[in-house]
Amino acid sequence: MEYCAPETLAEVCAALSNADGPVRVLAGGTDLLARFASGMPRPSMLVDIKKLAPARVIRQLPDGSFEIGAACPGIHIRADKLLGKYWPGLSEAMDLIGSVQIQGRATLGGNLCNASPAADAVPALIAARAHCRIVSVAGQREVPVEEVIISPGRTCLRQDEFIVSFILPARASRSADAYLRMTPRTEMDIAIAGVAVNLTLDDSGVITDSHVALGAVGPVPVFAVAASRILLGSSLDEEVLQRFRRQVSVMCRPISDKRSTAEYRTDVTAVLAARAARIAYDRAAADIAS
């Protein structure tokens, strides 16, 4: 297996397109190297993008949107106070991924491209309406995060493509997000259920925009559009939350395994969804109070 660590977009694209056999991109390696250790076939070329400057940025663009590099380590995402102010749910999701040592390497790009149904950052990105900036020798394209994972362990990316960064839209006033998950153990475990909620309120506290995403309850993360719509036009009264929980349960398609039963996953996801919605709502409503 050959290894290279390009420092420019052109060099990465050339390495991916000119490889003689299978090629894999390494952003942090916390999932990929563990797969190699468990017996996954090794590629002919491993392309490390940690030295690529555009893949390590965290910045707010002039239009108010945020760009986060696909190889930016989680510990930097957690520590960025401006990003945490506008997107606390995403910061929370990254904060839940592994130990401090893992977060020194783990990345948004790796968490998405590992294509696990239980990835913590992916529901938060979907609820944020984030897009991936995908690069190849043919040029660039943007893809919504929810369209990247097509089945467990598989993405829509061609072999000659890689994600260089994520774009989060500009924040409207009176808006906020939240992420909650459930794990069998309290630390460093894989989610058996995860929910991200992103809300925008008007100046009277009525929800005008809503996005909900579910993790670990289907073969791919679920963009719960039908559940999101239930929250529109409400102030999260109990009747609305009851209908919301029921709809979230309907959208769950989990499996039973040694970590949890499908029934428990479904029940706890509905509970987490209502709690995350309330947290996001209270955060957004704080703008009204101020």
C-alpha positions, -999 to 999 in steps of 0.1 A, spaced: 0 0 0 14 34 -10 9 65 11 9 101 1 0 134 19 -6 160 -8 -7 197 1 -28 211 -27 -62 203 -43 -45 195 -76 -22 170 -60 -50 152 -42 -70 150 -74 -41 137 -93 -33 110 -67 -70 98 -67 -74 98 -105 -40 83 -113 -40 54 -88 -35 20 -104 -59 2 -81 -84 9 -52 -76 42 -34 -89 55 0 -89 90 14 -76 93 50 -90 124 69 -84 113 105 -81 76 102 -100 67 134 -124 45 115 -104 36 85 -73 23 103 -95 3 127 -111 -13 96 -77 -23 83 -69 -39 116 -101 -59 115 -92 -74 81 -107 -50 55 -88 -52 22 -61 -25 20 -62 -1 -10 -33 3 -34 -30 40 -24 -38 58 8 -42 96 3 -39 116 35 -56 150 33 -45 163 67 -19 186 51 -44 202 28 -52 237 40 -88 240 26 -96 207 44 -86 221 78 -104 255 79 -132 266 102 -144 300 91 -174 322 88 -179 334 52 -190 370 43 -226 359 37 -228 345 73 -224 308 63 -197 286 78 -172 264 60 -157 235 80 -128 215 64 -135 178 60 -101 170 78 -105 195 106 -102 175 139 -132 174 162 -113 190 190 -109 222 170 -146 221 161 -155 218 197 -132 247 207 -144 271 181 -166 295 201 -181 313 171 -192 280 155 -205 269 188 -226 301 192 -243 296 158 -244 258 156 -243 244 192 -259 211 181 -231 203 157 -205 211 184 -224 188 208 -224 160 183 -186 162 177 -181 164 215 -197 129 218 -173 112 193 -148 92 212 -121 102 238 -100 133 238 -73 113 219 -98 103 192 -111 138 189 -76 150 182 -78 130 149 -115 123 141 -131 145 115 -165 155 100 -154 141 66 -144 107 81 -176 105 102 -197 110 71 -177 88 47 -174 59 71 -212 57 63 -223 43 96 -260 46 104 -250 55 139 -226 84 131 -232 113 156 -222 142 134 -242 132 104 -277 139 118 -265 172 131 -252 181 96 -284 170 79 -306 191 103 -283 220 97 -290 217 59 -252 214 53 -238 207 19 -205 189 10 -180 205 -14 -168 176 -35 -137 179 -56 -122 158 -85 -101 164 -116 -134 171 -134 -142 200 -111 -164 207 -80 -199 199 -71 -221 204 -40 -242 177 -25 -266 178 5 -252 157 33 -283 135 34 -276 123 -2 -240 112 5 -246 79 23 -265 54 1 -262 23 23 -242 11 53 -205 16 45 -212 31 10 -213 67 -2 -222 83 -36 -186 94 -41 -166 81 -71 -131 68 -65 -116 100 -80 -137 123 -57 -133 135 -21 -150 159 2 -129 190 9 -153 209 32 -188 213 45 -209 245 40 -235 254 67 -260 280 57 -261 315 72 -281 315 104 -314 333 106 -322 353 137 -340 334 164 -327 300 153 -308 272 170 -301 235 169 -295 206 193 -283 170 192 -290 142 217 -281 105 216 -285 74 237 -258 49 243 -256 16 263 -227 31 283 -222 67 292 -188 72 276 -172 64 242 -199 41 229 -218 40 196 -253 55 196 -283 33 196 -304 64 188 -295 99 179 -316 130 170 -307 164 157 -333 193 156 -328 227 140 -355 254 145 -362 290 135 -388 311 153 -406 343 145 -406 372 170 -437 358 188 -421 324 193 -439 304 166 -417 279 146 -413 290 110 -387 265 99 -379 231 112 -354 203 103 -351 170 121 -327 141 114 -324 107 131 -294 84 135 -290 47 143 -326 38 135 -323 28 98 -297 17 72 -288 53 66 -294 85 87 -330 96 83 -340 132 72 -373 132 90 -392 157 68 -427 146 78 -418 149 115 -403 184 109 -435 197 93 -455 189 125 -435 215 144 -442 243 119 -466 270 131 -464 258 168 -448 269 200 -441 233 210 -473 228 231 -478 193 245 -503 182 218 -479 191 190 -450 173 208 -472 142 212 -479 141 174 -442 148 168 -431 118 189 -456 96 171 -444 106 137 -407 102 147 -416 66 158 -432 59 125 -401 70 106 -378 46 126 -367 14 109 -341 0 134 -327 -34 139 -325 -55 170 -289 -66 180 -268 -72 211 -268 -35 219 -305 -28 218 -339 -41 206 -356 -24 177 -386 -15 200 -364 2 225 -346 22 198 -379 34 184 -392 44 218 -361 62 229 -357 81 196 -392 96 200 -382 107 235 -349 122 224 -366 140 195 -390 158 218 -362 167 242 -339 180 214 -368 200 200 -373 217 234 -336 225 238 -334 239 203 -366 259 209 -353 274 242 -320 283 226 -338 301 197 -362 318 220 -333 332 240 -328 356 211 -363 369 215 -358 375 252 -325 393 246 
